[in-house]
């Protein structure tokens, strides 16, 4: 892993990704806190939650755009310039208004920014394959994941502190500065980026032109391909788990508000998110070593079971227990993600990597969107209705999955 870190080309991607995650993390905490300051009934929090989860639904399309990029350096540079402008506008809005209308506009801008971020992720996703030999892919992926998790911890920790001492407008200006810095890093490393993608650019020109309908048709045909069987098998399960993950910050926020505690909300949110991130790091480092060569689907099943326990703990007003369940769930996710990514890299050809992983991501993210919708319709009005509904859905699916596995063993 040290050899991977020493690679100058890869460090550019690590640094820019690190800064981007810090920027997004800072703004997320600020936006959630801003939402709670506007409304205590949960609707404002729902808006933020939906704006954060909807971009995940479009990862097929953003992946398609990423794969079709003919000048990856130019596209990366332009994306971060636009993101800089977006958060500059957000800062100006926050300087003039603190209304629900302002929040709606900011959520729309945040949605656009996140979609652009998804395109940049797609563009950068094949960098390890372009830079390293195959035997180094696993180390590069592990380093990339660790880099992301550390950035999340820093952003969540700093974000909680900034909310206490800075205005929302100033935090948006800080975020603007972060994305401007990323923009200049790409400018100053133009030759590095061009060198990384020059081989891929030649290959991508051979793909021909397909419309979105054809691309979707080709994707669904993959389910008949034996090499993609395990990926499709995991699709529904991870979709359901994502519905849980998407609601955890929001549902715990509502539970926290209803608990009528004098404890500062931004500190609580930072504590929750940092705990989730640390748990994910432990899962992807310690957990992945313990579970080496173990089946992916087993840990997806464990995640389902812990999700049930999470919603039960919310239903009985045990916030501490629900926090623990959240952290355990993220520990398991830390195990699941590397296993899933390894499966992706082994299965998907590099010239279609962003598109196909984006397609899987889009369908897996349906759960995130559905979770947000169900939350928006029920939890903001009655948290018990939401947690009960999710508990029933997850329990039924868990039983169905277990019985299905038993039937397969008999066969």
N, C-alpha and C positions, 0 to 999 in steps of 0.2 A: 504493500500500500504506500510505503514511503517513496518508492520509485514512481508511482503514479502521481503523487503529490509534487514531485520534482519536475514533472513535465510542464514546461512553460505554457504550451498551448492549452492544456487542460485547466491550468490555474486561472486563465482568463474566464473560462466558463464557470468555474467554481466561485470566483470573486463576484462576478456579475449576478449569478444566481443567489449568492449569499446576501448581497445588498438588496436585490429585488424582494426577497422573502422578508427581510427586515422592514422594508418600506410597506409591504402589504400587511405585515403583522401589526406594525404600529398603527396603521390607519384602521384596521379592523377593530382593535380595542377602542380607539377613539370614536369610531362610528357607533359601536355598540353602546358605549357610555353616553354618547350624544343622543342616541335613540331612547335610552332610559330616562334621560333628562327631559325629553319632550313628552313622553307618555308612559304611564305606569300600567297600562292595561294589556300590554303585550303586542299590540298591533305594530308599533314602531319597530320593535325588535324583530317581528316577523318580516318586515320590509327588508331589513338588513340581511336576515338569514336567507331570504329568497334571492336577493341580489348576489349573495356569495355562492349559492348553490346552482343557480341557473346556468352560469357559464360551463359548469361541468357537463351539462346536458348536450352542449354543442361541441364537445371535443372531437367528434368525428369530422365536423366541418372545419374546425380550426386545424386539425391534423391534415386534412385534405389540402388546405391552404399552405400549410407548412411543407408538405411533400411536393407541392407544385411550385414552390419558390425557385426561381432561376438565379436569384442573387441574394443569397442568405445573409451576407454581411449588410447589404443595403436594407433589407427587410428588418433585421434586428435593430439596426440604427434608427430606422424610422419609427418602429414600434415604441422604443423608449423615449423618443422625442415627443411622440403623441401622448404617451403616458405622463410625461412631464407637464405638458400643456393641460391635460385633464385635471391633474391635482392642483395646478395653479388656479384653474377655474373653481375647483372645489373650495380652495382656501378663500377666494374672493367671495363666494356664496356664503360661507360661514362667517365672513366678516360683516355681512349685511343682514343675515336672517338666521333665526333659530327656530323656524316653524316646521310643521309637518310637511308642507310643500317643499321647503328647502331640503328636507331629508329625502323626499321622493326623487327630486332632481339629482341629488348626490348619489343615491342608490343606482340610478340609471347610468350616471357617469362611471360609477364603480363597476357596474356590470360590463360596460364597454371596455374599461381598462383591464378587467379580468379576462375578457375574451382575447384581447390583444396579448395578454400574458400567456394565455394558452397557446397561441400561435408561436410565440417565442420559445415556449417549452418544447413544442413539436419540432421546431427548427434545430434546437440544441440537443434533442433526444438521441440523435445518432452520433453525436460527437465522440463518445467512447469508441464506437466501432471504427470511426475514421482515424482516430489518433493512435489507438492501442492495438496490439495483437490480441487474438481471441483469449489467450490464457490470462490476460490482464483485465478482461471485461468485468469479471466478478469484483475484483478489487476496486476498479473505477466506479462501479455502481454502488459499492458499499461506502466509498469515500464521498460520493455525490449525495447519498442518502444521509450520511452523518453530517455533512456540511449543511444540508437543509434543516435538519433537526436542531443543530446548534444555533443556526440563524433564527429559527422560530423561538427558541428559548430566550435568546437575547432580545428579540423584538417584543416578546410578551412581557419580559421583565422591564425593559425600558419603557414600553408602552404604558404599563400600569403607573410608573413613576411620572411620565410626562403628562398623563391625564390629570394628575394631582396638582401639577405646578404650571402647566401651560394651557392656553386656550385651545379649543378645537381648531381654530383658524391657524394658529402657529404650528400645530402638529401637522396640518395639511401642507403648510409651507416647508416644514422639515421633510415631509414625504416627497414633495416636489424636488427638493434638493438632492435627495437620494437617487431618484430616477434620472435626474440630470447628470449626476456623477456616473451612473451606469452608461448613459449615452456617450459621455466623453471617454469612458474606458474602451468602448467599442471603436470610437473614432481613432484613439491612439494605438489601438491594436488591429488596425485594418488588415495589415499584411498577414498577421497570425490567423485571423478568421478566414480570409480568402484562401490561405494555404490549406486550412483544415477541410474546407468544403470543395476544393477545386475538382477532386476526383468524383465526388458525388454529383456535382453539377453536370459533368459529362454524362454520367449514367442516367440522371433524371430526364434528360432530353429524349431518351429512347422510349419513354413510357407511353407517349401518345396522349391524345386528348379524350377524356371521358367526361360525361356530365354526371351530376350528383346521383341521378337515378341509376345510372350504370354502375357507379362506384358502390352504391348501397346493395345493388343486386349481386355484384361480385363478392361483397362482404358476406352476405347471407349464404352464398354458395359454399363458403368456407366450412360451414357446419358439416358438410358431406366429406370434408377432407379429414382423414384419420389423424393427421398430425395436429389438427386443431380441436380434436375431440375434448381433451382435458380442459382447454380454455373455455369452450362453450359450456361444459359441465359445471364450471365454477361461476358462470355468468349470473344465474338467478340468485345464488346464495350471497354473492358479494353485493348484488343489487339491494338485497334486503338489509344486509349489514350497513350499507351506506345510508339507508334510510334512518338508521339509528344514529350513526355518527353525525349526520347533518343536524340532528335535533338536540344533541347533548348540550352545547353551549346555551342555546335558547331555552330549553326546558329547565336547565339548572338555574338559569337567570330568573325565570318566572318563579321557580321554587324558592330561590333566595329572596326575592322581593316579597313573596307571600309569607316568608318566615318572620318578617318584621324584625330583622336584626339591625343593630347599629353598625355592624361591620361594613367597611367601605366596599361598594360594589366593584369598582375597578380593580381593587386588590384581590377580591374574590375571583373575578374573571381571570386575572393574571395567574393566580394560584391554580385555577382549574386548567387553563390552557398549558401552562408550564408543566403541570403534572402529567397531562396527556402527552406532551412532547417528550418529556423524560422517559415516560413509560414506553413510548415508541422506540426511542433510542436503545433502551435496555432490551426490548424485544428484538430489534434488528442487529444487536451485537451479542449480548449474552444468550438471548432466547434462540437466535438462529444457530448458534453453535451447539446448544443442547438438543435442538430438534433437527440436526443435520440428517439428510436422507429420509426424513419423515414425510408422510403424505400431506399435501396441501389441504385437501378436503377435511382432514381431521381437525385442523385448527380453525377452519371456517365454521365447523360445527361447534367448537368450543366458544367461538365468538358469538354465535347465536344464543348459546346457553347463558353466557354472561350478560348479553343484552336483555334477556328476560329478567334476570336478577336486578339489572339496573332500573328497569321500569317499575318493578315491584317495590324497590327501595324508595323510589320517588312517590309511589302511591301511598306508602305508609309514613311519609314525611321524614325519612331518614336521609338528610342531606349528606352527612359524612359517609354513610354507607354507599350512597349513590356516587359520591366522588371516588370512592375506592373501586367500585364496579367500573366506573368510567376509566380509571387508570389501568385496571386489569384488562379491559377490552382493548385499550390502545397498546398494551404490551403484546397482546395476541396479534393485533394488526401489524405491529412491528415485525412479527414472525411471518405473517401472511404475505406482506408486500414484497420482500426480497424473493420469496419462493415464486410469487406470481410474476415478478419482473424477469426472473431467470427463465421461466417458462416462455414468456414473451420473446426474449432474445434468442432462445433456441428455436422457436417456431416461425417467427415472422421475418420475411426477407427485408433487408435494410432499405431498399428503395420504396417500400410501402409501410415502413415502420410507424411513422407518425399517424398515418391514415388509419391503419388497422388497430393500433393501440388506442387511437382516438375513438374509433368505432366501439371497441370494447368499453372504453371509458365512458362514452356517451350512454350506453345501455346500462352499465353499472351505476351510473349517476342518476338514472331514472329514480332509483330508490331515494337518493338525496332530495330530489325535487318533490317526490311523493311525500316523503317525510315532512318536508317544509309545508306542503299544502295541508296535510292532515293536521300538523301542528297549528297552522294559521286558522284552520276552521274550528278547532276544538280546544287546544291547550290555552289559547289566549282568553277563552271564555271559561273553560272548566278543565283544569289540569288533570283531574281524576279521569275524565272521559278519555282524554288523549292517552294517558299511561295505560289505562285498562285496554283500550283498543290495540295499542302496540303490543301489550303483553299477550293478548289473545292471538294476534296475527303471528307473532314470533313463536309462540308455543305450538300452534297448529303446524307451522312449517318445520319446526324442530322434530316433532313427532313423525311427520311425513317423511323427513329426510332419514331419520333413524330406521323407520320401517322399510324404507326403500333400500337402505344398505343391507338390511337383514335378508330381504328378498333376493338381492344380488348374490349374497353369500350362499344362499340355498341353491341358486342356479349353478 
